[in-house]
Amino acid sequence: MTPHDSQDAIVGRTASELADSVRSLVERGLLGPGDGLPSVRALAERTGVNRNTAVAAYRLLAQSGLVVSQGRAGTRIAGHAPVASEGYAPRSALRDIGAGNPDPSLIPDLSRALAGAAGRPVLYGEPAIDAGLEEWARRWVAPHAPNADFRLTITSGAVDAVERLLAQALTRDDAVALEDPCFLASIHTVRLGGYRAVPVPVDDEGMTADGLRTALERGVRAIVCTPRAQNPTGASVTPRRAAELRRVLDEHPYVLVIQDDYFSLLSQQPFPAIIGPSHQRWALVRSVSKFVGPDMSLAVTATDRHTAERLAMRLSPGTTWVSHLLQRLTHALLSDDDVRAQIAHAGAHYAARNAAFAERLSAQGVDVHAGDGLSVWVPLPAPARAVAEQLMRRGWLARTGDDFQLREDAPPSRHLRLTVHDLDDAAAAALASDVAASLAALG
């Protein structure tokens, strides 16, 4: 049966019956990703229902994520295009400068902390948060929570926290504001959740106030922002920008604001107060993966009481707690003065290496603001993919900004995200020279 024949096989008298008919055709393989569905008018005429019933059927299918509306191009069965992820290409023969990974030599040794992490067994029904970690985490987040009346939740990393926070606040097709360019995991989370991403531009001072205002006018119900070391740009919200964002958000106290402060202990910038004490729905997420290792999948999430209660309900049907062994190990590491000194050294190292590379690029005629974080965001006078191809011929595997763009119809990116902190001086100088040579080769 052809897709056209399958369209004719859609039957039903109600919106629910029509939607179930389309689902059945997809499940039987008679309709697949990219196949078009009849227009609302054609479906209504073919099945003998009124136009509103056909509209409602397509709305049900869109809310379930089964179809996507493409405006004048019609409604099509949704596909699941692969989404880029961190780590990039570890098996490449080229020198990988797109990975976005921390330096393994700067991750603390776990062996000493492991010895004391076991303790007594934890049984069902016990508190979800280990007492030692909870006490330490409260001191960690309290200075930056908008008010003192907050709750703590432990999740399996920041991505897990953001996914659960959005799920407790949104339903499919709800709008959520994301930074543009955006962290890869946030793009993935929003797409899989069936939410509508509304892009908010990011400049050297972080998320723009005008962009946020426009997103709120478009009805976003949640906002995901990175206060420091925004990935991929490295931008941190300045005090001036934070004041502008607070003024915008003061008019929308019930919009959920999720601050993903993933770089916290490594950041060279102060934490900006983006929301005021009267904001009603908020979350501050701090993972530990960038400074104690990506395999330490744990995040501390501080929220208002209402959000905490709904978040607990999202946790209860499945993973009700994060391993207490992991919690104790995290607490042992982060309460160790030597480990904290090592983390501070790592943060200074990343900043220094990024700044040194930005200076090398500037000397080659490519002006760069180093920012904060594990990578450098490099603006280019030419399409990034063309520059990346030139760099491949010179032995480098670079990551272009195209992966981080929210809009599918966005023009080709003119940025590279380069992870350079692990390059020695000679390699960093060679890369800067090769970037300049690649641009020259493109005229």
C-alpha positions in Angstrom: 0.0 0.0 0.0 1.4 3.4 -1.0 1.3 6.4 1.4 -1.5 7.9 -0.8 -3.5 4.7 -0.3 -2.8 4.8 3.4 -4.2 8.3 3.6 -7.4 7.0 2.1 -7.4 4.3 4.9 -7.9 6.9 7.7 -11.3 6.4 9.2 -13.4 7.5 12.1 -16.3 9.8 13.2 -14.7 11.5 16.1 -11.3 13.2 16.6 -10.1 10.4 18.8 -11.1 7.7 16.3 -9.4 9.5 13.5 -6.2 9.9 15.5 -6.3 6.2 16.5 -6.7 5.3 12.8 -3.5 7.2 12.0 -1.6 5.6 14.9 -2.7 2.2 13.6 -1.4 2.9 10.1 2.0 4.0 11.6 2.2 1.0 13.9 1.5 -1.3 10.9 4.3 0.4 8.9 1.8 1.7 6.3 2.8 5.3 7.1 6.3 6.3 8.1 8.4 9.3 8.9 8.0 12.1 6.4 4.8 10.7 4.9 2.2 13.4 4.4 -1.4 13.4 5.7 -4.4 14.9 3.9 -5.1 18.5 4.5 -7.7 19.3 7.2 -10.3 20.1 4.5 -9.5 16.9 2.5 -9.7 14.7 5.6 -13.0 16.2 6.6 -14.5 15.7 3.2 -13.2 12.1 2.8 -14.4 10.9 6.2 -17.6 13.0 6.3 -16.8 14.8 9.6 -16.8 18.6 10.1 -13.6 20.6 9.8 -13.3 21.2 13.6 -13.2 17.4 14.2 -10.4 17.0 11.7 -8.5 19.9 13.3 -8.9 18.3 16.7 -7.7 14.9 15.4 -4.5 16.5 14.1 -4.0 18.4 17.4 -4.2 15.1 19.3 -1.6 13.6 17.0 0.7 16.6 17.3 0.4 16.6 21.1 1.4 13.0 21.2 4.4 13.7 19.0 3.3 11.5 16.2 3.0 14.2 13.6 4.5 17.6 12.9 2.8 20.6 11.2 4.9 22.3 8.6 2.6 25.2 7.7 1.8 25.3 4.0 3.8 22.1 3.5 1.1 20.3 5.4 1.1 17.7 8.3 3.6 14.9 8.2 4.5 11.8 10.2 7.2 12.8 12.6 10.7 11.4 12.3 13.4 11.0 14.9 16.5 12.7 13.4 19.7 12.0 15.3 20.7 14.7 17.7 24.4 15.7 18.2 25.9 14.9 21.6 29.0 15.8 23.5 32.1 13.7 23.2 32.1 14.2 19.4 34.4 11.6 17.7 36.9 9.9 20.1 37.9 7.3 17.5 38.9 9.8 14.8 42.4 9.7 13.5 42.3 13.6 13.5 43.1 15.7 16.6 39.7 16.1 18.2 39.2 19.7 19.3 35.3 19.5 19.4 34.8 17.1 22.3 33.9 19.6 25.1 35.3 17.3 27.8 37.1 18.2 31.0 40.8 17.3 31.3 41.0 13.9 32.9 44.3 14.9 34.6 42.3 17.6 36.5 39.6 15.3 37.8 40.1 14.4 41.5 41.3 10.9 42.4 38.3 9.0 43.8 40.2 6.2 45.6 40.6 7.9 49.0 36.9 9.0 49.1 35.7 5.6 47.9 37.0 3.9 51.0 34.7 5.9 53.3 31.6 6.1 51.0 30.1 2.6 51.7 28.8 2.9 55.3 25.7 1.0 56.3 23.2 -0.3 53.8 20.3 2.0 52.8 16.9 0.4 52.8 13.5 1.2 51.1 11.6 4.0 52.7 14.7 6.0 54.0 15.2 9.7 53.1 16.1 10.2 49.5 18.9 12.6 50.3 21.9 11.5 52.3 22.1 13.6 55.4 25.7 14.7 54.9 25.2 15.7 51.3 22.0 17.6 52.1 23.7 19.7 54.8 26.6 20.5 52.5 24.4 21.2 49.5 22.2 23.6 51.4 25.2 25.7 52.3 26.3 25.5 48.7 23.1 26.8 47.1 21.7 29.0 49.8 23.7 32.2 48.9 22.3 32.0 45.3 18.7 30.8 45.9 16.3 33.7 45.4 14.9 33.2 48.9 15.6 31.0 51.9 12.4 28.9 51.6 13.7 26.3 49.2 13.7 22.5 48.9 16.5 20.2 47.7 16.2 17.3 45.2 19.0 15.1 44.0 18.8 13.8 40.4 21.0 11.8 38.1 22.8 14.8 36.7 21.7 18.2 35.3 20.1 16.8 32.1 17.9 14.5 34.2 17.0 17.4 36.4 16.0 19.6 33.5 14.0 16.8 31.8 12.0 16.2 35.0 11.5 19.9 35.8 10.1 20.5 32.3 7.9 17.3 32.5 6.3 18.4 35.8 5.5 21.9 34.4 4.6 21.3 30.7 2.6 19.2 28.4 3.3 18.4 24.7 3.3 21.4 22.4 3.9 23.8 25.3 6.5 26.5 24.5 9.8 26.6 26.4 12.5 29.3 26.0 16.0 28.1 25.2 19.2 30.0 24.6 20.3 30.2 20.9 22.8 28.8 20.3 21.9 26.1 22.8 23.4 23.3 24.9 23.0 20.0 22.9 21.3 18.1 25.7 18.7 20.9 26.1 17.8 20.7 22.4 17.5 16.9 22.7 15.3 17.1 25.9 12.9 19.6 24.4 12.5 17.7 21.1 11.9 14.4 22.8 9.5 15.9 25.2 7.4 17.3 22.3 7.7 20.9 23.5 8.1 23.9 21.2 11.5 25.5 21.5 11.4 29.3 21.4 14.9 30.7 20.7 16.4 33.5 22.8 19.6 35.0 21.4 22.7 34.9 23.5 25.5 37.6 23.3 28.6 38.2 25.3 26.5 39.1 28.4 24.3 36.0 28.2 20.6 35.6 27.4 19.3 38.9 25.9 16.5 40.8 27.7 14.7 41.7 24.5 14.9 38.1 23.3 13.4 36.9 26.6 10.7 39.4 26.5 9.7 38.3 23.0 9.7 34.6 24.1 7.4 35.5 27.1 5.1 37.3 24.7 4.9 34.1 22.7 3.6 32.3 25.7 6.5 30.2 27.0 5.7 28.4 30.2 9.3 27.6 31.1 12.8 29.1 30.5 16.1 27.2 30.6 19.1 29.5 30.9 22.8 29.1 31.8 23.9 31.9 34.2 27.6 31.2 33.7 29.8 29.6 31.1 27.0 29.2 28.6 27.6 26.2 26.3 28.6 26.7 23.5 29.4 30.4 23.7 31.1 30.7 27.1 29.0 33.8 27.9 28.2 34.6 31.6 25.4 36.8 32.6 26.8 40.2 33.7 25.3 42.2 36.6 23.9 44.7 34.1 22.2 42.0 32.1 21.0 40.2 35.2 19.2 43.4 36.3 17.5 43.6 32.9 16.4 40.0 33.0 15.0 40.4 36.5 12.9 43.4 35.3 11.5 41.3 32.5 10.8 38.3 34.7 9.2 40.3 37.5 6.1 40.5 35.3 5.9 36.7 34.9 6.4 35.2 38.4 4.7 31.9 37.6 6.8 31.0 34.5 9.3 28.3 35.6 12.9 29.6 35.4 15.5 26.8 35.3 19.1 28.0 35.9 21.6 25.3 34.8 24.7 26.4 36.7 26.7 23.4 35.5 30.1 25.1 35.7 29.6 26.4 39.2 32.8 25.6 41.1 34.9 26.0 38.0 33.5 29.3 36.9 35.7 32.4 37.1 32.6 34.6 37.2 30.2 35.5 40.1 26.8 34.0 40.1 24.2 36.5 38.7 20.8 37.0 40.3 18.5 36.5 37.3 15.3 36.2 39.3 14.1 38.2 42.4 12.8 36.9 45.7 9.2 37.2 44.7 9.5 34.8 41.7 7.2 31.8 42.4 8.5 29.0 40.1 12.2 28.5 39.9 15.0 25.9 40.0 18.8 26.2 40.4 20.5 23.1 39.1 24.2 22.3 39.9 25.7 19.1 38.6 29.2 17.8 39.6 30.2 16.1 36.4 32.5 18.9 35.1 34.7 18.9 38.2 34.5 15.4 39.7 34.0 13.6 36.4 31.3 12.9 33.8 30.7 9.4 35.3 29.6 11.1 38.6 26.0 11.5 37.4 24.6 13.6 40.2 23.0 17.1 40.4 21.8 19.2 43.3 18.5 21.0 42.5 17.1 23.7 44.6 13.5 24.8 43.9 10.5 26.5 45.3 8.3 24.3 47.4 5.5 23.9 44.8 8.0 22.8 42.1 9.8 20.5 44.6 6.5 18.7 45.4 5.7 18.2 41.7 9.3 17.1 41.0 9.0 14.5 43.8 5.9 13.1 42.1 7.8 12.9 38.8 10.5 10.8 40.6 8.2 8.5 42.5 7.0 6.2 39.7 10.5 5.3 38.7 13.9 6.1 40.1 12.9 7.4 43.6 16.5 8.3 44.6 20.0 8.6 43.4 22.4 6.0 44.9 23.5 6.9 48.4 26.9 5.5 47.6 27.2 8.1 44.9 25.8 10.8 47.2 28.3 9.9 49.9 31.2 9.9 47.5 30.2 13.3 46.1 29.9 14.7 49.7 33.3 13.2 50.6 35.0 14.8 47.6 33.4 18.2 47.8 33.9 18.6 51.5 37.6 17.8 51.2 39.8 21.0 51.2 42.4 19.4 49.0 39.8 18.4 46.4 38.3 21.9 46.4 41.7 23.4 45.9 42.2 21.0 42.9 38.9 22.1 41.5 39.8 25.8 41.9 43.1 25.1 40.1 41.3 23.3 37.3 38.9 26.3 36.8 41.8 28.7 36.6 43.6 26.4 34.2 40.7 26.2 31.8 40.3 30.0 31.9 44.0 30.6 31.3 44.3 28.2 28.4 41.2 29.5 26.7 42.4 33.1 27.1 45.9 32.3 25.8 44.3 30.6 22.7 42.1 33.6 22.1 45.1 35.9 22.1 46.8 33.6 19.6 43.8 33.8 17.3 43.6 37.6 17.7 47.3 37.8 16.7 46.3 35.9 13.5 43.5 38.4 12.8 40.6 36.4 14.2 39.1 38.4 17.1 37.7 36.2 19.9 36.3 36.7 23.3 37.4 33.8 25.4 34.4 33.7 27.8 34.2 31.0 30.5 33.8 27.2 30.2 35.6 24.3 28.6 35.7 25.6 25.1 36.2 28.7 23.0 33.5 30.1 20.7 35.2 31.4 17.6 33.4 33.8 15.2 34.3 33.5 11.6 34.0 35.6 8.4 33.0 32.4 6.4 30.6 29.4 6.9 31.9 27.2 9.7 31.5 24.0 7.8 33.8 25.2 5.0 36.4 26.2 7.6 36.1 22.9 9.4 36.7 21.1 6.1 39.9 23.1 5.7 41.0 22.2 9.2 40.4 18.5 8.6 42.9 18.7 5.8 45.4 20.0 8.3 44.7 17.3 10.9 42.1 18.9 13.1 38.5 17.7 13.9 36.6 20.9 14.8 32.9 21.3 15.8 30.8 23.8 14.0 28.1 26.0 15.5 25.5 24.3 13.3 25.0 21.6 15.9 23.9 24.2 18.5 21.4 26.1 16.4 17.7 25.8 17.4 16.1 26.9 14.2 16.1 24.2 11.5 15.9 27.0 8.9 18.8 29.0 10.4 21.5 30.1 8.0 24.8 28.1 8.1 26.7 28.9 11.3 29.7 31.1 11.3 31.2 29.9 14.5 33.4 27.0 15.7 33.4 25.6 19.2 36.9 24.6 20.0 38.1 22.6 23.0 41.7 23.7 23.4 42.5 23.6 27.1 44.5 20.3 26.7 46.7 21.6 23.9 50.3 22.5 24.8 51.7 25.8 23.6 53.1 24.4 20.4 49.8 22.7 19.4 47.7 25.7 20.3 50.0 28.0 18.2 49.7 25.5 15.3 45.9 25.4 15.6 45.6 29.2 15.6 47.8 29.4 12.5 45.8 26.7 10.8 42.5 28.5 11.5 44.0 31.6 9.8 45.3 29.6 6.9 41.9 27.9 6.5 40.2 31.2 6.3 42.8 32.5 3.8 42.3 29.4 1.6 38.6 30.2 1.4 39.4 33.7 0.2 
